[in-house]
Amino acid sequence: MAEALYRKYRPQVFEDVVGQEAIERTRRFFRDDLHIPMTLREVGITTQDKFDIMAEKAAKGSVGSYVPLSKEDIIGIFKAAF
């Protein structure tokens, strides 16, 4: 019933809640079932001092990608994953 009401009267709220739940379940599946590391620290990267070099190399590899990423974009992703 609540789902039907949200779908009809607050579709954006419903989509946000469903989307967040899907993200959380996917994260738990990767972490708990597949045992995939979730942070850079979990794969042995314990400092941010090499992010600049790593991002530069990654940016060169993203040329021609569907969404090309700049070095700054990639550093932001690394910081979020740290």
C-alpha positions as CSV (number, residue, x, y, z in Angstrom):
1,M,0.0,0.0,0.0
2,A,2.7,2.5,1.0
3,E,4.6,1.7,-2.2
4,A,1.5,2.4,-4.3
5,L,0.9,5.7,-2.6
6,Y,4.5,6.8,-3.0
7,R,4.6,5.7,-6.6
8,K,1.4,7.8,-7.3
9,Y,1.9,10.9,-5.2
10,R,5.7,11.1,-4.5
11,P,7.4,9.2,-7.4
12,Q,10.8,10.9,-6.9
13,V,10.8,10.0,-3.2
14,F,10.0,6.4,-4.1
15,E,12.7,6.3,-6.7
16,D,15.3,7.8,-4.3
17,V,14.4,5.3,-1.6
18,V,14.4,2.3,-4.0
19,G,17.6,3.5,-5.6
20,Q,19.4,3.9,-2.2
21,E,18.3,0.5,-1.1
22,A,19.5,-1.1,-4.4
23,I,22.9,0.6,-3.9
24,E,23.2,-0.6,-0.3
25,R,22.2,-4.2,-1.2
26,T,24.7,-4.2,-4.1
27,R,27.4,-2.9,-1.8
28,R,26.6,-5.6,0.8
29,F,26.6,-8.3,-1.9
30,F,30.0,-7.2,-3.2
31,R,31.5,-6.9,0.3
32,D,29.8,-9.8,2.2
33,D,29.2,-12.4,-0.5
34,L,31.9,-11.8,-3.1
35,H,34.5,-10.4,-0.6
36,I,35.5,-7.5,-2.9
37,P,37.4,-4.7,-1.1
38,M,35.4,-1.5,-0.8
39,T,38.1,1.0,-0.1
40,L,41.6,1.7,-1.4
41,R,42.9,1.0,2.2
42,E,41.5,-2.5,1.9
43,V,43.8,-3.1,-1.1
44,G,46.9,-1.8,0.6
45,I,46.9,1.9,-0.5
46,T,47.3,3.5,2.9
47,T,48.3,7.1,1.9
48,Q,47.1,9.6,-0.6
49,D,50.6,10.7,-1.6
50,K,50.5,8.8,-5.0
51,F,47.1,9.8,-6.1
52,D,48.5,12.4,-8.4
53,I,50.6,9.9,-10.3
54,M,47.9,7.2,-10.3
55,A,45.3,9.7,-11.6
56,E,47.6,10.9,-14.3
57,K,48.1,7.3,-15.6
58,A,44.4,6.5,-15.2
59,A,43.3,9.7,-17.1
60,K,45.5,8.7,-20.1
61,G,43.7,5.3,-20.1
62,S,40.3,7.0,-20.2
63,V,40.8,8.8,-23.5
64,G,38.1,7.7,-25.9
65,S,35.9,6.4,-23.1
66,Y,32.2,7.0,-23.1
67,V,32.7,9.6,-20.4
68,P,36.4,10.7,-20.4
69,L,37.7,11.6,-16.9
70,S,40.2,14.3,-16.1
71,K,43.0,13.8,-13.7
72,E,41.1,15.9,-11.2
73,D,38.0,13.8,-11.6
74,I,40.0,10.7,-10.9
75,I,41.7,12.2,-7.9
76,G,38.2,12.9,-6.5
77,I,37.2,9.3,-7.1
78,F,40.3,8.1,-5.3
79,K,39.6,10.4,-2.3
80,A,36.0,9.1,-2.1
81,A,37.3,5.5,-2.2
82,F,40.0,6.1,0.4
